[in-house]
Amino acid sequence: MTKKKANYGNSQTNERKTIKKLKRGFAYKLFYQLGVWTQNASLNDYYLAVSYTVRDRMQQLFINTIRAFQQKDSKIVSYLSAEFLMGPHLHNNLINLGIYDQVAQAAAESGLDLQQIIDHEEEPGLGNGGLGRLAACYLDSLASLEIPAIGYGIRYEFGMFDQAFDNGWQKELSDRWLQPGNPWEFKKADMAVEVGSGGYTEQYKDDHGKLRVRWVPGKLVKGIPYDTPILGYRVNTVNMLRLWSAEAPKSFDFAEFNVGDYLGAVHEKMLAETISKVLYPNDEQSHGKALRLYQQYFFVSCSMQDMIRIHLFQFENLDNFSDKFAVQLNDTHPAIAVPEFMRLLVDVHHYDWDSAWEIVTHTFAYTNHTLLPEALEKWPVAMLAGLLPRHLEIIYEINRRFLDLVRLEYPGDVDVVRRMSIIDETGERYVRMANLACVGGHAINGVAQLHTKLLKEHTLVDFHRLWPDKLINITNGVTPRRWMVVSNPRLSQLIRSAIGEEWITDLKKLQALEPLAEDSAFCEKWQQIKFANKQDICTMFACKQGPNYNPQALFDVQVKRIHEYKRQHLNLLHIVTLYQRLKNNPELDIPPRLFIFGGKAAPSYFMAKLIIKLINSVAEVVNGDPAVNKRLQILFIPNYNVQIGHIVYPMADLSEQISLAGKEASGTGNMKFAMNGALTVGTLDGANVEIREEVGAENFFLFGMNVGEVEARRAAGYNPQDIYNENKELHAAINLIATGHFSHGDRELFRPVIDSLLKHDPFMVLADYQAYVDCQQQVGEVFQDPQRWTRMAILNAARIGKFSSDRSITEYCRKIWQVKPFPVALTLQRVPDGGIKFPKRKEIVRT
């Protein structure tokens, strides 16, 4: 007993020492690093001081992990992605380090509010939507599973845009996320690489008399790496996100400045910095397309050069490169890496073509993220000829050799040769980047079972027929660390108290919640947490028109990129239908609903922006109508991002996953909602199919056509006008919009939406309308039975374990990368007085 008391005392003493060190760290960073004192420190100063203090506690782990990368028996996963939608770092790092409570206490004793500091953090503007968020989840899982990994991308100075509304229209504002300072990155200027563009190619003979080709670029830019540590959950592994920023090799021309050409003196610097200036520049015009192409080439060239440098520090040549690096192409944006790696191997390191191609195809693997033909990237041949002439030559040679193989497999079949060619010659000649990625890698994967099936049967059918074992499925997943522990602390604590915390690293352990779905006391606590989460958002977005939002209402949520195939306008037609029903019958027995939307439309996507305007216009009328606004309200959250997602997923009752079957590759929002206890209303599209299988058909609100029915209906000659004429409620809803009820009498404003639905309806909104409305009727009836709803919600969370990104990454490691965990030992040589022992100069290596 005495011993236990002594241990407890030591534990308490160590805790106090940790808190004392943290407080001292805050003060030290504030004064010495930021140069301010408490009397004039801003909230941003305090955020930076706390973040730098936390970062210091990650440094030893980060350095140890980098040292581990240098061991010859390790294999590194390189994840190439144009987006990394990381979300705020501070809270996530506190959770993964396991020091949240100590930092909160140290902050409180210093007179600071840790939650206020966490909320202040500016979200990194490094992504747009699901593609970038998936990449971020995968980096978290790679580190948590102790897989050596580097994420490679672009350090965009400005994110896509901040979204505001002006009279209901989306307004794009600059996302200046770097302005307050980014305490999580390390600039490595001495590890810069050069990247060319333009110019010409020439042939020459090398020292052995062999004919070679060299590229003589017209321009060069420097790629400067910025490294962000990516911490695993309660492990010693801290992987790296390496982002490249573009700079001019010569930032200032003093001669031009001296003769008075002040703009000319900085012209090259301005042009170079444009490359990493903004995420997804507007590509309506040709110069925008060229910039976007060069962005992709810039970051993959920097990344491949970087990997080669790391490899050659350990080995004499690149023969075994594919044994030491597994490079994943996250969609087609990095596909130009295939000819770039060939150029580096053949032109720079003087490999013969066949040997180089063997290395390349064993190194790369490609993840396809879309079934939409218009989303399969392709670039004009003329543009590549001017921007990357050597790469176009290499692409031609890859294509020539590949098509020779196709002709041998399918003699005389000119159609299959035309379809599989990397060069599209049906009009203006284009390079098909998806075909290039398929040819240049050893594996192709879809991101949900249905998506992969459709890739095999339609989008990539020819490649699957040629290489039947090359195309596999790895269903997407999301990290429970951010999307439960960080974003939903109330629910996470309840689950911890009930079943422990092993589920945080093994989400299948949530199955232990299933018996608790029948426990009335646990169900009551679950309901109280959901209510508290809903109150948070009601407080944050207090209604300016009509009554305040009601936390007792059914929170019906659709947050995702605004796109016609995601069918936000189907959701809206249901809202208008409910509005009409309530106007016609004020005594109608339906539960109150708050419809919540969030998402951005691409700046050049007119129809998506018009749908946003329509949602906001309907909201203006409905929320301002006292006859209905106590039971029906609409909220469009502006500038939806990861930080807002932290609030949205925990408070949702119903998750809208209503895309037309066969259009959504997977989705990950559907997973985040379900693991936080929201029920899904959805079609058999993307990962919805697997979610329904896991949680049980009885716990999923299914509606609409499946893929086969969609194809059959289209083949039979789909006419949306017939449905409009036959369905009275649909007819009335569309007419209410068309006659200007939601546009102050303007009948022309929303005509493009109406015309699209009635004349074309490419995503079959009207075909699924009645099934959707009927399904929503069932949703309302179930919600009016709180015990049944809560039981279904708990079972959704309990059975969602398959959709952890840890499972996804484990499958990538086994099926594609051939990588195993490589635990990092917590060691750092120290001299007797406690200082770090520095190596001799020749031992120093920058990784």
Secondary structure as UniProt FT lines:
FT   HELIX           2..28
FT   HELIX           29..33
FT   HELIX           38..40
FT   HELIX           43..69
FT   TURN            72..73
FT   STRAND          76..80
FT   HELIX           90..97
FT   HELIX           100..109
FT   TURN            110..111
FT   HELIX           114..120
FT   HELIX           130..144
FT   TURN            145..146
FT   STRAND          149..154
FT   STRAND          162..166
FT   TURN            167..168
FT   STRAND          169..173
FT   TURN            177..180
FT   TURN            183..184
FT   STRAND          186..187
FT   HELIX           189..191
FT   STRAND          193..197
FT   STRAND          200..205
FT   TURN            207..208
FT   STRAND          211..216
FT   STRAND          219..231
FT   TURN            233..234
FT   STRAND          238..247
FT   HELIX           254..258
FT   TURN            259..260
FT   HELIX           262..265
FT   HELIX           267..274
FT   TURN            275..277
FT   HELIX           286..314
FT   TURN            319..320
FT   HELIX           321..324
FT   STRAND          325..330
FT   TURN            333..336
FT   HELIX           337..343
FT   HELIX           344..348
FT   HELIX           353..363
FT   STRAND          364..367
FT   HELIX           373..375
FT   STRAND          378..380
FT   HELIX           381..387
FT   HELIX           389..409
FT   TURN            411..412
FT   HELIX           414..420
FT   STRAND          423..424
FT   STRAND          430..432
FT   HELIX           433..440
FT   STRAND          444..446
FT   HELIX           449..454
FT   HELIX           455..459
FT   HELIX           461..466
FT   TURN            468..470
FT   STRAND          471..473
FT   HELIX           481..486
FT   HELIX           489..499
FT   HELIX           502..504
FT   HELIX           507..518
FT   HELIX           520..540
FT   TURN            551..552
FT   STRAND          554..559
FT   HELIX           564..566
FT   HELIX           568..584
FT   TURN            586..587
FT   STRAND          593..598
FT   TURN            603..604
FT   HELIX           606..623
FT   TURN            626..631
FT   STRAND          632..637
FT   HELIX           642..651
FT   STRAND          654..657
FT   TURN            661..663
FT   HELIX           669..675
FT   TURN            676..677
FT   STRAND          679..682
FT   TURN            686..687
FT   HELIX           688..695
FT   HELIX           697..699
FT   STRAND          701..702
FT   HELIX           707..715
FT   TURN            716..717
FT   HELIX           720..726
FT   HELIX           728..738
FT   TURN            739..745
FT   TURN            749..750
FT   HELIX           751..755
FT   HELIX           756..760
FT   TURN            762..763
FT   HELIX           765..783
FT   HELIX           786..798
FT   HELIX           801..803
FT   HELIX           805..812
FT   HELIX           813..817
FT   TURN            832..833
FT   HELIX           841..843
//
